[in-house]
């Protein structure tokens, strides 16, 4: 059994680049552009609505999934996730 999982590694690197890009444009360093866009759309910002329209076209439900993952800690390793009440 191999400890290296190429698909997981690629996804981790893509998420890290996404978070880096968000930090570069002034966002929180641990938040993805998708989550930031979803929050912006919820607040009625044109750029959030535009980004979510594009992201949801590529992957239906993408923005809501991203913000849900941030809010619930689903993106974290199991031992770091907040307890479920």
N, C-alpha and C positions, 0 to 999 in steps of 0.2 A: 504494500500500500504506500502510495506516495503522499508526502505532506504538502507538496506543491500542487495547487489547483489553478491551472492557467486561466480559466474563465473568471474565477473569483479574484485572482490577482489583477486581471485587466479591469474588472469593475471597480476594484478598490483604487486603482490608479486614476481611472476616469472620474470617480467621485472626488478624489484628492485634487485633481486639476480643476474640477468644477468649483470646489470650495476655495481654492487659490484664486480663481478668477473672480469669485464673489468678493473676496477680501481686497483684491486689487482695485475693484470699482467702489470700495467703501463699505462693503457689507461685513457681517460677522464672519470670522475665519472658520467657524465650524458649521456654517449654513451653506446649502447649495443655492445656486442661482434659481433653480426651480422652486424651492421653498420660499425664497425671497420674493419671487414673482407672484406666487400664490398669495402671500401676505399682502403684497401691493394690490393685487386684483381685489382681494377682500375689502381693502380700504378705498377702492375706486380709482386707483392710479392708472393712467392710460398705459404706461409702460408695462405694468403688471398684467393688465388685461391683454395687451398685445402679445407679450411673451407667453402667457398661458394659452392663448388662442393657437399660437404656433406649436407650442409643446404638446398641447392636447390633440392637435391635428396629427402630429407624429406618433403620439402614444396616448390614446384616449384615457382621460382621468389622471394624467401625469402630475399636474400641479396639486390636485387634492391628495394624491398618494404621497407626494413629496412633503407636503405640510403635515399630513397625518403621521408620517414617519418621524419627523422632527418633534412633533407634539407628544408622541407616545414613547419616543426613544427606540423605536423599532429598528433604526439604523445602527444601533449600538450592539456590541457583542453581548451575548446573553448575561454574563456576569456583571455588566455595567448598566443594564436596563433598570429603570425604576420599578418598584414593586407594583403589581396590579391590585387595585382595591375593588 
